[in-house]
Amino acid sequence: MLSLKNYTVAVHNLDEAVENHADRFGMQKVGERGFNDTGKFDFQAMGYGNTTLLLLCQPTDESPIAKLMSERRNDFNPHGEGMYLIAYETDDVDAFCDQVEENGGRVTRIPGAANAWVHPTSSNFVLMEILPKS
């Protein structure tokens, strides 16, 4: 069984997105701005209560997020911003991933990492990160 941990949105300008979510939606910063070395992106957690949104911003055009955003660009979304990933927690990451793979899904596991990722083609084009319950 999965439970929602957080959701992430890829943005063009992190400072503007933080201000937007604070002003329009009343969200507050959760922790300090950070950098994810694996995914090569800057991020800021925002939220209220137990709901957390991670705003992600690509520092270079070489990051995976930048690639996705470039594929999404159109007249209505000139920067390709939008939903990037939904993170879930589970009691047993390996068992969950085995279930996905046994039923034809694609999972990426990094040796030694506690989490895994379900490929978007296996989840109606939403990247899923699966984490152990904390």
MDTraj code that builds the backbone (N, CA, C; nanometers):
import mdtraj as md
import numpy as np

residues = "MET LEU SER LEU LYS ASN TYR THR VAL ALA VAL HIS ASN LEU ASP GLU ALA VAL GLU ASN HIS ALA ASP ARG PHE GLY MET GLN LYS VAL GLY GLU ARG GLY PHE ASN ASP THR GLY LYS PHE ASP PHE GLN ALA MET GLY TYR GLY ASN THR THR LEU LEU LEU LEU CYS GLN PRO THR ASP GLU SER PRO ILE ALA LYS LEU MET SER GLU ARG ARG ASN ASP PHE ASN PRO HIS GLY GLU GLY MET TYR LEU ILE ALA TYR GLU THR ASP ASP VAL ASP ALA PHE CYS ASP GLN VAL GLU GLU ASN GLY GLY ARG VAL THR ARG ILE PRO GLY ALA ALA ASN ALA TRP VAL HIS PRO THR SER SER ASN PHE VAL LEU MET GLU ILE LEU PRO LYS SER".split()
xyz = np.array([
    [0.0839, -0.1180, 0.0000],
    [0.0000, 0.0000, 0.0000],
    [0.0883, 0.1241, 0.0000],
    [0.0449, 0.2247, -0.0737],
    [0.1193, 0.3505, -0.0841],
    [0.0489, 0.4615, -0.0074],
    [0.1288, 0.5543, 0.0439],
    [0.0731, 0.6774, 0.0999],
    [0.1511, 0.7941, 0.0409],
    [0.0816, 0.9035, 0.0149],
    [0.1429, 1.0205, -0.0471],
    [0.2452, 1.0832, 0.0464],
    [0.3652, 1.1084, -0.0050],
    [0.4684, 1.1779, 0.0713],
    [0.4755, 1.3241, 0.0285],
    [0.4903, 1.3477, -0.1015],
    [0.4909, 1.4838, -0.1540],
    [0.4694, 1.4797, -0.3044],
    [0.4476, 1.5945, -0.3598],
    [0.4395, 1.6054, -0.5048],
    [0.5334, 1.7164, -0.5474],
    [0.5795, 1.7081, -0.6709],
    [0.6779, 1.8038, -0.7184],
    [0.6309, 1.8694, -0.8476],
    [0.6674, 1.9961, -0.8597],
    [0.6333, 2.0733, -0.9786],
    [0.7617, 2.1356, -1.0318],
    [0.7857, 2.1160, -1.1595],
    [0.9019, 2.1762, -1.2258],
    [0.8674, 2.3200, -1.2623],
    [0.9555, 2.4125, -1.2231],
    [0.9311, 2.5546, -1.2489],
    [1.0508, 2.6173, -1.3193],
    [1.0231, 2.7253, -1.3880],
    [1.1272, 2.7973, -1.4623],
    [1.2100, 2.8867, -1.3708],
    [1.1439, 2.9511, -1.2743],
    [1.2113, 3.0437, -1.1842],
    [1.1688, 3.0098, -1.0417],
    [1.2604, 2.9558, -0.9633],
    [1.2284, 2.9066, -0.8293],
    [1.1829, 3.0190, -0.7368],
    [1.2497, 3.1326, -0.7398],
    [1.2114, 3.2440, -0.6523],
    [1.0693, 3.2927, -0.6816],
    [1.0357, 3.3062, -0.8089],
    [0.9006, 3.3495, -0.8461],
    [0.7966, 3.2461, -0.8047],
    [0.8290, 3.1186, -0.8208],
    [0.7346, 3.0126, -0.7847],
    [0.7108, 3.0084, -0.6339],
    [0.8171, 3.0267, -0.5561],
    [0.8030, 3.0301, -0.4099],
    [0.7122, 3.1460, -0.3702],
    [0.7367, 3.2624, -0.4266],
    [0.6544, 3.3802, -0.3960],
    [0.5090, 3.3574, -0.4374],
    [0.4882, 3.2991, -0.5546],
    [0.3543, 3.2713, -0.6047],
    [0.2782, 3.1785, -0.5098],
    [0.3404, 3.0693, -0.4679],
    [0.2725, 2.9731, -0.3811],
    [0.2487, 3.0292, -0.2410],
    [0.3366, 3.1167, -0.1970],
    [0.3162, 3.1815, -0.0673],
    [0.2008, 3.2822, -0.0754],
    [0.2029, 3.3674, -0.1764],
    [0.1028, 3.4733, -0.1885],
    [-0.0353, 3.4200, -0.2268],
    [-0.0406, 3.3354, -0.3286],
    [-0.1698, 3.2893, -0.3801],
    [-0.2327, 3.1785, -0.2968],
    [-0.1491, 3.0893, -0.2427],
    [-0.2028, 2.9694, -0.1786],
    [-0.1745, 2.9626, -0.0295],
    [-0.1053, 3.0619, 0.0226],
    [-0.0781, 3.0650, 0.1654],
    [0.0209, 2.9615, 0.2142],
    [0.0977, 2.9031, 0.1237],
    [0.1978, 2.8046, 0.1643],
    [0.3181, 2.8739, 0.2254],
    [0.3859, 2.8026, 0.3132],
    [0.5075, 2.8543, 0.3744],
    [0.6242, 2.7651, 0.3353],
    [0.7434, 2.8232, 0.3376],
    [0.8636, 2.7435, 0.3134],
    [0.8781, 2.6392, 0.4230],
    [0.9170, 2.5203, 0.3836],
    [0.9456, 2.4129, 0.4776],
    [1.0947, 2.3838, 0.4639],
    [1.1732, 2.4287, 0.5576],
    [1.3176, 2.4108, 0.5485],
    [1.3815, 2.5113, 0.4556],
    [1.5078, 2.4865, 0.4307],
    [1.5878, 2.5759, 0.3469],
    [1.5886, 2.5280, 0.2021],
    [1.6168, 2.6211, 0.1126],
    [1.6364, 2.5876, -0.0289],
    [1.7533, 2.4904, -0.0382],
    [1.7431, 2.3933, -0.1301],
    [1.8485, 2.2938, -0.1415],
    [1.8817, 2.2595, -0.2854],
    [1.9783, 2.1701, -0.3002],
    [2.0203, 2.1203, -0.4313],
    [2.0256, 1.9684, -0.4239],
    [1.9641, 1.9020, -0.5204],
    [1.9655, 1.7565, -0.5286],
    [2.0724, 1.7164, -0.6288],
    [2.1792, 1.6541, -0.5789],
    [2.2925, 1.6192, -0.6643],
    [2.2601, 1.5057, -0.7607],
    [2.1707, 1.4153, -0.7220],
    [2.1344, 1.3043, -0.8106],
    [2.0577, 1.3550, -0.9318],
    [1.9556, 1.4360, -0.9079],
    [1.8726, 1.4874, -1.0167],
    [1.9211, 1.6174, -1.0762],
    [2.0222, 1.6782, -1.0130],
    [2.0806, 1.8040, -1.0619],
    [1.9775, 1.9169, -1.0689],
    [1.9071, 1.9401, -0.9563],
    [1.8106, 2.0486, -0.9537],
    [1.8128, 2.1195, -0.8188],
    [1.7723, 2.2475, -0.8205],
    [1.7489, 2.3255, -0.6999],
    [1.6047, 2.2994, -0.6575],
    [1.5777, 2.3064, -0.5267],
    [1.4411, 2.2841, -0.4813],
    [1.4104, 2.3644, -0.3567],
    [1.2812, 2.3872, -0.3375],
    [1.2306, 2.4470, -0.2143],
    [1.1029, 2.3741, -0.1780],
    [1.0969, 2.3198, -0.0578],
    [0.9745, 2.2571, -0.0085],
    [0.8812, 2.3672, 0.0399],
    [0.7532, 2.3507, 0.0089],
    [0.6492, 2.4450, 0.0498],
    [0.5344, 2.3632, 0.1067],
    [0.4531, 2.4246, 0.1918],
    [0.3359, 2.3516, 0.2364],
    [0.2692, 2.4097, 0.3571],
    [0.1720, 2.3334, 0.4061],
    [0.1021, 2.3590, 0.5304],
    [0.0520, 2.2243, 0.5794],
    [0.0577, 2.2046, 0.7092],
    [0.0185, 2.0751, 0.7628],
    [0.1111, 1.9658, 0.7134],
    [0.0529, 1.8519, 0.6793],
    [0.1323, 1.7377, 0.6324],
    [0.1504, 1.7359, 0.4811],
    [0.0922, 1.8309, 0.4106],
    [0.1035, 1.8345, 0.2657],
    [0.2282, 1.9116, 0.2270],
    [0.3117, 1.8500, 0.1478],
    [0.4337, 1.9169, 0.1046],
    [0.4428, 1.9153, -0.0473],
    [0.4731, 2.0312, -0.0986],
    [0.4995, 2.0507, -0.2403],
    [0.6479, 2.0809, -0.2531],
    [0.7138, 2.0170, -0.3458],
    [0.8523, 2.0516, -0.3769],
    [0.8526, 2.1238, -0.5107],
    [0.9030, 2.2449, -0.5099],
    [0.9219, 2.3200, -0.6333],
    [1.0635, 2.2921, -0.6809],
    [1.0777, 2.2462, -0.8042],
    [1.2074, 2.2096, -0.8605],
    [1.2429, 2.3034, -0.9738],
    [1.3694, 2.3407, -0.9807],
    [1.4153, 2.4289, -1.0873],
    [1.5494, 2.3782, -1.1387],
    [1.5608, 2.3683, -1.2674],
    [1.6832, 2.3204, -1.3292],
    [1.7859, 2.4317, -1.3376],
    [1.9059, 2.4101, -1.2832],
    [2.0088, 2.5144, -1.2924],
    [2.0775, 2.5188, -1.4287],
    [2.0681, 2.4088, -1.5041],
    [2.1309, 2.4043, -1.6372],
    [2.0341, 2.3397, -1.7353],
    [2.0624, 2.3540, -1.8608],
    [1.9807, 2.2910, -1.9641],
    [2.0123, 2.1427, -1.9801],
    [2.1065, 2.0908, -1.9030],
    [2.1489, 1.9514, -1.9149],
    [2.0776, 1.8578, -1.8181],
    [2.0004, 1.9115, -1.7235],
    [1.9370, 1.8271, -1.6230],
    [1.8165, 1.7530, -1.6813],
    [1.7786, 1.6398, -1.6196],
    [1.6599, 1.5673, -1.6665],
    [1.5336, 1.6527, -1.6626],
    [1.5229, 1.7396, -1.5638],
    [1.4054, 1.8262, -1.5545],
    [1.4025, 1.9241, -1.6708],
    [1.5185, 1.9792, -1.7067],
    [1.5250, 2.0720, -1.8203],
    [1.4805, 2.0030, -1.9486],
    [1.5200, 1.8776, -1.9658],
    [1.4799, 1.8022, -2.0854],
    [1.3288, 1.7861, -2.0899],
    [1.2698, 1.7464, -1.9768],
    [1.1248, 1.7301, -1.9720],
    [1.0546, 1.8627, -2.0003],
    [1.1028, 1.9692, -1.9393],
    [1.0390, 2.0993, -1.9585],
    [1.0477, 2.1449, -2.1035],
    [1.1588, 2.1165, -2.1692],
    [1.1714, 2.1571, -2.3097],
    [1.0722, 2.0814, -2.3977],
    [1.0423, 1.9562, -2.3610],
    [0.9454, 1.8770, -2.4375],
    [0.8020, 1.9248, -2.4165],
    [0.7758, 1.9928, -2.3072],
    [0.6413, 2.0396, -2.2734],
    [0.6100, 2.1792, -2.3259],
    [0.7084, 2.2506, -2.3735],
    [0.6868, 2.3900, -2.4142],
    [0.5822, 2.4008, -2.5244],
    [0.4965, 2.5007, -2.5085],
    [0.3981, 2.5329, -2.6116],
    [0.3541, 2.6777, -2.5910],
    [0.2622, 2.7260, -2.6722],
    [0.2202, 2.8663, -2.6636],
    [0.1612, 2.9016, -2.5274],
    [0.0916, 2.8071, -2.4641],
    [0.0286, 2.8338, -2.3342],
    [0.1228, 2.8091, -2.2171],
    [0.2298, 2.7371, -2.2404],
    [0.3258, 2.7019, -2.1352],
    [0.4668, 2.7197, -2.1918],
    [0.5108, 2.8446, -2.2102],
    [0.6366, 2.8715, -2.2807],
    [0.7617, 2.8175, -2.2110],
    [0.7527, 2.7864, -2.0832],
    [0.8691, 2.7329, -2.0112],
    [0.8573, 2.5833, -1.9833],
    [0.7437, 2.5234, -2.0144],
    [0.7261, 2.3804, -1.9918],
    [0.7074, 2.3435, -1.8454],
    [0.6571, 2.4356, -1.7657],
    [0.6383, 2.4090, -1.6230],
    [0.5239, 2.3101, -1.6010],
    [0.5254, 2.2445, -1.4836],
    [0.4133, 2.1576, -1.4488],
    [0.4545, 2.0413, -1.3604],
    [0.3598, 1.9521, -1.3374],
    [0.3806, 1.8364, -1.2518],
    [0.5020, 1.7573, -1.2999],
    [0.5874, 1.7195, -1.2058],
    [0.7064, 1.6427, -1.2406],
    [0.7030, 1.5039, -1.1789],
    [0.6731, 1.4947, -1.0509],
    [0.6859, 1.3671, -0.9818],
    [0.5917, 1.3640, -0.8626],
    [0.5406, 1.2446, -0.8333],
    [0.4663, 1.2218, -0.7104],
    [0.5448, 1.1185, -0.6304],
    [0.5738, 1.1515, -0.5046],
    [0.6493, 1.0611, -0.4176],
    [0.5545, 0.9922, -0.3210],
    [0.5716, 0.8621, -0.3104],
    [0.4903, 0.7811, -0.2206],
    [0.5808, 0.7082, -0.1229],
    [0.5250, 0.6738, -0.0085],
    [0.5944, 0.5900, 0.0893],
    [0.5241, 0.4551, 0.0958],
    [0.6018, 0.3511, 0.1272],
    [0.5470, 0.2178, 0.1430],
    [0.6281, 0.1430, 0.2484],
    [0.5677, 0.0408, 0.3048],
    [0.6369, -0.0394, 0.4062],
    [0.7515, -0.1203, 0.3460],
    [0.7360, -0.1611, 0.2201],
    [0.8356, -0.2480, 0.1576],
    [0.8570, -0.2054, 0.0124],
    [0.9599, -0.1256, -0.0099],
    [0.9884, -0.0730, -0.1441],
    [1.0124, -0.1864, -0.2429],
    [1.0936, -0.2847, -0.2043],
    [1.1250, -0.3944, -0.2960],
    [1.0014, -0.4728, -0.3355],
    [0.9157, -0.5045, -0.2395],
    [0.7940, -0.5803, -0.2698],
    [0.7036, -0.5013, -0.3642],
    [0.6918, -0.3710, -0.3410],
    [0.6092, -0.2891, -0.4286],
    [0.6668, -0.2876, -0.5699],
    [0.7987, -0.2683, -0.5813],
    [0.8627, -0.2654, -0.7129],
    [0.8507, -0.3997, -0.7836],
    [0.8643, -0.5073, -0.7085],
    [0.8459, -0.6413, -0.7676],
    [0.7056, -0.6554, -0.8255],
    [0.6053, -0.6065, -0.7538],
    [0.4669, -0.6129, -0.8013],
    [0.4519, -0.5359, -0.9320],
    [0.5106, -0.4165, -0.9382],
    [0.5020, -0.3355, -1.0602],
    [0.5663, -0.4106, -1.1769],
    [0.6864, -0.4638, -1.1546],
    [0.7587, -0.5348, -1.2617],
    [0.6883, -0.6637, -1.3027],
    [0.6344, -0.7362, -1.2066],
    [0.5634, -0.8610, -1.2377],
    [0.4391, -0.8369, -1.3216],
    [0.3886, -0.7155, -1.3181],
    [0.2696, -0.6806, -1.3943],
    [0.3023, -0.5944, -1.5155],
    [0.4277, -0.6017, -1.5610],
    [0.4671, -0.5383, -1.6864],
    [0.5187, -0.3965, -1.6756],
    [0.5358, -0.3438, -1.5552],
    [0.5830, -0.2076, -1.5381],
    [0.7343, -0.1983, -1.5351],
    [0.7842, -0.0765, -1.5537],
    [0.9283, -0.0491, -1.5503],
    [0.9631, 0.0245, -1.4220],
    [1.0691, -0.0216, -1.3560],
    [1.1154, 0.0391, -1.2323],
    [1.2653, 0.0628, -1.2434],
    [1.3102, 0.1759, -1.1947],
    [1.4533, 0.2053, -1.1882],
    [1.4958, 0.1985, -1.0429],
    [1.5948, 0.1142, -1.0162],
    [1.6500, 0.1009, -0.8820],
    [1.7995, 0.1287, -0.8910],
    [1.8494, 0.2097, -0.8007],
    [1.9927, 0.2386, -0.7953],
    [2.0514, 0.1548, -0.6828],
    [2.1542, 0.0752, -0.7130],
    [2.2128, -0.0096, -0.6087],
    [2.2497, 0.0713, -0.4837],
    [2.2072, 0.0226, -0.3693],
    [2.2382, 0.0880, -0.2428],
    [2.1397, 0.1963, -0.2020],
    [2.0512, 0.2371, -0.2941],
    [1.9530, 0.3411, -0.2617],
    [1.8300, 0.2776, -0.1973],
    [1.7699, 0.3481, -0.1039],
    [1.6498, 0.2976, -0.0371],
    [1.5246, 0.3189, -0.1214],
    [1.5294, 0.4143, -0.2133],
    [1.4127, 0.4466, -0.2946],
    [1.4260, 0.3915, -0.4358],
    [1.3168, 0.3996, -0.5099],
    [1.3127, 0.3534, -0.6483],
    [1.2165, 0.4443, -0.7251],
    [1.2187, 0.4352, -0.8572],
    [1.1327, 0.5177, -0.9414],
    [1.0555, 0.4298, -1.0386],
    [0.9264, 0.4552, -1.0481],
    [0.8423, 0.3878, -1.1466],
    [0.8416, 0.4756, -1.2709],
    [0.8776, 0.4150, -1.3835],
    [0.8875, 0.4882, -1.5092],
    [0.7506, 0.5437, -1.5502],
    [0.7478, 0.6655, -1.6045],
    [0.6193, 0.7266, -1.6425],
    [0.5351, 0.6430, -1.7379],
    [0.5980, 0.5628, -1.8231],
    [0.5187, 0.4805, -1.9151],
    [0.4435, 0.3696, -1.8417],
    [0.4768, 0.3478, -1.7157],
    [0.4087, 0.2460, -1.6357],
    [0.3020, 0.3055, -1.5447],
    [0.2918, 0.4374, -1.5411],
    [0.2000, 0.5027, -1.4459],
    [0.1266, 0.6204, -1.5105],
    [0.0780, 0.5991, -1.6305],
    [0.0026, 0.7019, -1.7020],
    [0.0776, 0.8342, -1.7109],
    [0.2074, 0.8239, -1.7343],
    [0.2964, 0.9369, -1.7606],
    [0.3137, 1.0321, -1.6428],
    [0.3188, 0.9740, -1.5235],
    [0.3584, 1.0468, -1.4037],
    [0.4765, 0.9709, -1.3439],
    [0.5895, 1.0377, -1.3297],
    [0.7054, 0.9765, -1.2649],
    [0.6716, 0.9571, -1.1181],
    [0.6931, 0.8360, -1.0670],
    [0.6639, 0.8048, -0.9265],
    [0.7949, 0.7701, -0.8556],
    [0.8159, 0.8304, -0.7401],
    [0.9273, 0.7908, -0.6551],
    [0.8681, 0.7126, -0.5390],
    [0.9287, 0.5982, -0.5106],
    [0.8810, 0.5111, -0.4033],
    [0.9859, 0.5115, -0.2929],
    [0.9450, 0.5509, -0.1725],
    [1.0359, 0.5640, -0.0591],
    [0.9899, 0.4741, 0.0551],
    [1.0852, 0.4310, 0.1396],
    [1.0432, 0.3561, 0.2582],
    [0.9746, 0.4502, 0.3565],
    [0.8725, 0.3969, 0.4277],
    [0.8054, 0.4805, 0.5288],
    [0.9043, 0.5236, 0.6332],
    [0.8915, 0.6517, 0.6716],
    [0.9850, 0.7045, 0.7705],
    [0.9287, 0.6938, 0.9109],
])
top = md.Topology()
chain = top.add_chain()
for i, resn in enumerate(residues, 1):
    res = top.add_residue(resn, chain, resSeq=i)
    for name in ("N", "CA", "C"):
        top.add_atom(name, md.element.get_by_symbol(name[0]), res)
traj = md.Trajectory(xyz[None], top)
